Amino acid sequence: MADIRTFNVVILGLGFLFIFTAFTTTGNIEQTVVKSLKNYTFSGSGYHSLGIIYGVFSFSNLLAPTVVSVIGPKMTMFLSGLLYSGYIAVFIIPLTWAFYFTSLLIGIGAALLWTAQGHFLVENSEASTINRNTGMFWALLQCSMLFGNLYIYFDWNGRTEIPDSSRKNIFLSLLVASVLGTLSFLVLRTSHHEEELLSEEEGQSLLSTRMMYKQRANTAMQDAKSELKTIVQLLKAKTILLLSPCMAYSGLELSFYSGVYGTCIGATAHFGEAAKGLIGISGIMVGIGEIVGGGLFGLVCKNNRFRRTSVVFLGMVVHFVAFYLIFLNIPGDAPVVFKTVTQRSSYLTPSVSIALLCSFLLGLGDSCFNTQLYSILGCVYAEHSTPAFAIFKFIQSVFAAVAFFYSGYLLLMWQLLLMVVLGFTGTLCFFVVERTQNFSADLQEE
């Protein structure tokens, strides 16, 4: 029994590793690829595509639990994986309408995939194994930032332009990875809990298959309505309102490190022939920062209220140092140039070492904020964790979408300034919530 559950968790992690090796690599390079296209009929923007994905994702989260309840997590993840694969395939033969249409579909697919993942992970865990299983899954997932970006470095290093042959080879490889990840979901085995549910349904011989799915749908709709009411109530809660700036900031910096900063490095003229290859190394450094931060702060510092504020403060400092160095090191027009290289000069002579250090700091700071937001929400809303996390993902995704839409128009310094203002506000609000929780805990002890 335990072996089946462990097997399922490992296969789940490997499936996500393959799919997100394809997707995170695509997100990191797509604006650079779009700018390098020799196809003059294509008028898409990588920033706008990512904005659509996160915007649709934020609203689709509200309906995803109903779909998962009706068709089951395994089939939901398989269908979602197909949508991810379709998005990757568009880059092989780019068409503007297909580019934006698959962006919309993958936004829906992402909501379904992550909802089903949480459902399936809980189904295959017990109280004694949930931490181990979550750790195994996230360790495999974070490795997705390493392999695809490493390929980009070796393929693009020394190139000033991205030829069609290189683009097609890269996205064919990423498509194969995504399809492998999608197919791996079919290998997942039925847990003991699911077997019991199936045997109960099979035992009700008077019910047809159609009636069975109708019952599931009715139950799912009732649950969805109940959860939506809880979400609306929590949105009015003081704690959620105070944490909202921090959640919003996590969305802005998510868009910056996952899609904008790599594009800035690739567009920096001073880096010459190494610029395009450095996009891959930057993605790897962000991944290493995420892995180090997630392991250190997610595991070592859990259940310690004092350290939660310390970790968030560290995240703010780390990010602000990174933003200042990026401001000095990268030309201001790097996110917005229509050609593949910048025209302006930076305040310092652009340094590869500083650029990659900033990539690591962006990943490290992101893990600081995310681990502690999950921690405080899980602590404050232990009985309503699902709606609380849904609100977090909703706010984060909406602001990520907004950031991707303005990233192609605002100069770098204004984007950095927005993140500094919201990051500082979010950190202060997080401190207020933490202090309130500590005060309440002290009163209960008395």
Secondary structure, DSSP 8 states (H G I E B T S, - for coil): -HHHHHHHHHHHHHHHHHHHHHHHHHHHHHHHHHHH---TT----HHHHHHHHHHHHHHHTTTHHHHHHHH-HHHHHHHHHHHHHHHHHHTTS--HHHHHHHHHHHHHHHHHHHHHHHHHHHHT--TTTHHHHHHHHHHHHHTHHHHHHHHHHHHHTT-SS--HHHHHHHHHHHHHHHHHHHHHGGG----HHHHHHHHHHHH-TTS-HHHHHHHHHHHHHHHHHHHHHHHHHHHTSHHHHHHHHHHHHHHHHHHIIIIIHHHHHHH-GGGGGGHHHHHHHHHHHHHHHHHHHHHIIIIITTT-HHHHHHHHHHHHHHHHHHHHHHHHHS-TTTTT-SSSS--S--SS---HHHHHHHHHHHHHHHHHHHHHHHHHHHHHTSTTHHHHHHHHHHHHHHHHHHHHHHHTTS-HHHHHHHHHHHHHHHHHHHHHHHHHHHHHHHHHH-
